[in-house]
Amino acid sequence: MVMEFFELIVNVYSFLQVLDNILENPSAPSEISRISVHVNSKLLPTPALNDLLIAHRSPAAVSRFSFRIKKDENLWSSKIICRSSGLRVCTAAGGSSAAMLSAGGLSMPIFSKDLQYMVREPILPSTWKSSLMHGFVRSGQKMEIVWSPDDGEVYIDGFHISYQVRIGDVIDVSSEAPVLRLFLPHHLSSRSCL
């Protein structure tokens, strides 16, 4: 949620410092990327600031989906067919320093417009390479996910906001959502990673 990210970058101790910096040194706010999600070409109203999870509604059920990345207008990656506990996609802002990082992902520079994805607990045939289960959707690219089971959810920044997906739904994910403009404390705006 936005509040969780705000608490991460500004707390009771640094708020006055940030406010003083804004008033004394008027400057443009930093731009933080968010995740845009379309289901069957319809834009979901809530962009994700930290991450999204696409998974079966029941945590005990297997999620089945395929995904591929559109690299440019005419070039797609190979389609990856998955059985797992879901797919997580995160931004550099909060997601790459929280759930993604604890699952073995990489910390990203806070101003990166790239997204990082990871298939959660994949059930891999012996012929698959696990390197296909984790990667990046670069700025200007999009990830297309085709959902297979009947009862799925797209969870945005936790479990409070979710949207149902059904068998055959196409979910497009990119960093094309409107950016969030924030005044960051100096120690964060001058670092490349959180």
HELIX and SHEET records of a PDB file:
HELIX    1   1 VAL A    2  ILE A    9  1                                   8    
HELIX    2   2 PHE A   15  GLU A   24  1                                  10    
HELIX    3   3 GLY A   95  SER A   97  5                                   3    
HELIX    4   4 ALA A   99  SER A  102  1                                   4    
HELIX    5   5 SER A  130  MET A  133  5                                   4    
HELIX    6   6 HIS A  186  SER A  189  1                                   4    
SHEET    1   A 2 SER A  30  ILE A  32  0                                        
SHEET    2   A 2 LEU A 180  LEU A 182 -1                                        
SHEET    1   B 6 LYS A  42  LEU A  43  0                                        
SHEET    2   B 6 SER A  36  VAL A  39 -1                                        
SHEET    3   B 6 VAL A 170  SER A 174 -1                                        
SHEET    4   B 6 LYS A 142  TRP A 147 -1                                        
SHEET    5   B 6 SER A  63  ASP A  72 -1                                        
SHEET    6   B 6 LEU A  75  TRP A  76 -1                                        
SHEET    1   C 6 LYS A  42  LEU A  43  0                                        
SHEET    2   C 6 SER A  36  VAL A  39 -1                                        
SHEET    3   C 6 VAL A 170  SER A 174 -1                                        
SHEET    4   C 6 LYS A 142  TRP A 147 -1                                        
SHEET    5   C 6 SER A  63  ASP A  72 -1                                        
SHEET    6   C 6 ILE A  80  SER A  84 -1                                        
SHEET    1   D 6 HIS A 134  VAL A 137  0                                        
SHEET    2   D 6 LEU A 115  ARG A 120 -1                                        
SHEET    3   D 6 GLY A  86  CYS A  90 -1                                        
SHEET    4   D 6 ASP A  51  HIS A  56 -1                                        
SHEET    5   D 6 GLY A 152  ILE A 156 -1                                        
SHEET    6   D 6 ILE A 161  VAL A 165 -1                                        
END                                                                             
